[in-house]
Amino acid sequence: MKITVIGTGYVGLVQGVILSEFGHKVVCLDIDERKIENLKKGILPIYEPGLKDILDRNVAEERLQFTTNKEYALENSEVIFIAVGTPPAEDGSADLTYVLDCAKDIGKNIKDYVVVVNKSTVPVGTGDLVEETI
Ligand SMILES: NC(=O)c1ccc[n+]([C@@H]2O[C@H](COP(=O)([O-])OP(=O)(O)OC[C@H]3O[C@@H](n4cnc5c(N)ncnc54)[C@H](O)[C@@H]3O)[C@@H](O)[C@H]2O)c1
């Protein structure tokens, strides 16, 4: 399947790399240009045992890509994972700004039916909010 993972932090990077190891074509999208440029060179922002070897292998075999280009990452995807941060707001609730930014980007760029999976930590009901925003 063609899969996009939005956010290449602890959650999204591991998710994207492992899905490519299963044979899926994966595009990892992030707004952090430096992080993406480093990932293209095989420089990981986190340490997970074995992750670099799996990443390098799947990049070489053209199943795994890193980009900041939203249109490229989103327009032909069959499944999109949202894995961006949800920092606590002042009242302790999850700040959904980044998740809803992703929903807006998805809405602007998809051309067909797509499954959207939310991996970010969010309150009940966020699925409906994301769907409405898309
Ligand atoms: N770290 C964990 O062990 C863990 C476990 C379970 C759940 N979670 C949840 O998963 C989510 C992600 O956590 P994390 O630790 O990977 O976060 P992180 O801060 O390490 O990574 C988030 C990434 O998302 C990127 N990003 C932000 N807005 C974006 C946008 N609009 N488009 C593209 N990229 C964008 C950031 O540049 C960053 O690289 C959070 O909601 C967290 O609560 C984390």
The ligand as a MOL file (V3000), in Angstrom:
LIG
                    3D

  0  0  0     0  0            999 V3000
M  V30 BEGIN CTAB
M  V30 COUNTS 44 48 0 0 0
M  V30 BEGIN ATOM
M  V30 1 N 6.6680 9.3980 22.2700 0
M  V30 2 C 5.9060 8.4050 22.6760 0
M  V30 3 O 6.3780 7.3900 23.2290 0
M  V30 4 C 4.4170 8.4370 22.4390 0
M  V30 5 C 3.7000 7.2930 22.7600 0
M  V30 6 C 2.3510 7.2870 22.5190 0
M  V30 7 C 1.7370 8.3810 21.9660 0
M  V30 8 N 2.4630 9.4970 21.6660 0 CHG=1
M  V30 9 C 1.7860 10.6070 21.0320 0
M  V30 10 O 2.1540 10.6520 19.6530 0
M  V30 11 C 2.2040 12.0130 19.2230 0
M  V30 12 C 3.5700 12.3010 18.6500 0
M  V30 13 O 4.5460 12.1370 19.6800 0
M  V30 14 P 6.1080 12.2240 19.3750 0
M  V30 15 O 6.7780 11.9360 20.6540 0
M  V30 16 O 6.4330 11.4110 18.1690 0 CHG=-1
M  V30 17 O 6.2400 13.7950 18.9940 0
M  V30 18 P 7.5170 14.5910 18.4630 0
M  V30 19 O 7.3650 15.9660 18.9750 0
M  V30 20 O 8.7600 13.8020 18.7190 0
M  V30 21 O 7.3220 14.6130 16.8860 0
M  V30 22 C 6.2900 15.3090 16.2590 0
M  V30 23 C 6.7480 15.6800 14.8540 0
M  V30 24 O 5.6470 16.2540 14.1460 0
M  V30 25 C 6.1370 17.2870 13.3280 0
M  V30 26 N 5.0020 18.1790 12.9380 0
M  V30 27 C 4.3230 19.0780 13.7030 0
M  V30 28 N 3.3320 19.6500 12.9920 0
M  V30 29 C 3.3910 19.1060 11.7510 0
M  V30 30 C 2.6150 19.3010 10.5680 0
M  V30 31 N 1.5600 20.1440 10.5200 0
M  V30 32 N 2.9370 18.5750 9.4610 0
M  V30 33 C 3.9890 17.7060 9.4970 0
M  V30 34 N 4.7520 17.4840 10.5950 0
M  V30 35 C 4.4500 18.1750 11.7150 0
M  V30 36 C 7.2080 17.9680 14.1690 0
M  V30 37 O 8.0890 18.7290 13.3600 0
M  V30 38 C 7.8630 16.7400 14.8070 0
M  V30 39 O 8.9500 16.2610 14.0190 0
M  V30 40 C 1.8480 12.8620 20.4600 0
M  V30 41 O 0.4610 13.1350 20.4150 0
M  V30 42 C 2.1830 11.9530 21.6060 0
M  V30 43 O 1.4340 12.2730 22.7390 0
M  V30 44 C 3.7870 9.5320 21.8940 0
M  V30 END ATOM
M  V30 BEGIN BOND
M  V30 1 1 1 2
M  V30 2 2 2 3
M  V30 3 1 2 4
M  V30 4 1 4 5
M  V30 5 2 4 44
M  V30 6 2 5 6
M  V30 7 1 6 7
M  V30 8 2 7 8
M  V30 9 1 8 9
M  V30 10 1 8 44
M  V30 11 1 9 10
M  V30 12 1 9 42
M  V30 13 1 10 11
M  V30 14 1 11 12
M  V30 15 1 11 40
M  V30 16 1 12 13
M  V30 17 1 13 14
M  V30 18 2 14 15
M  V30 19 1 14 16
M  V30 20 1 14 17
M  V30 21 1 17 18
M  V30 22 2 18 19
M  V30 23 1 18 20
M  V30 24 1 18 21
M  V30 25 1 21 22
M  V30 26 1 22 23
M  V30 27 1 23 24
M  V30 28 1 23 38
M  V30 29 1 24 25
M  V30 30 1 25 26
M  V30 31 1 25 36
M  V30 32 1 26 27
M  V30 33 1 26 35
M  V30 34 2 27 28
M  V30 35 1 28 29
M  V30 36 1 29 30
M  V30 37 2 29 35
M  V30 38 1 30 31
M  V30 39 2 30 32
M  V30 40 1 32 33
M  V30 41 2 33 34
M  V30 42 1 34 35
M  V30 43 1 36 37
M  V30 44 1 36 38
M  V30 45 1 38 39
M  V30 46 1 40 41
M  V30 47 1 40 42
M  V30 48 1 42 43
M  V30 END BOND
M  V30 END CTAB
M  END
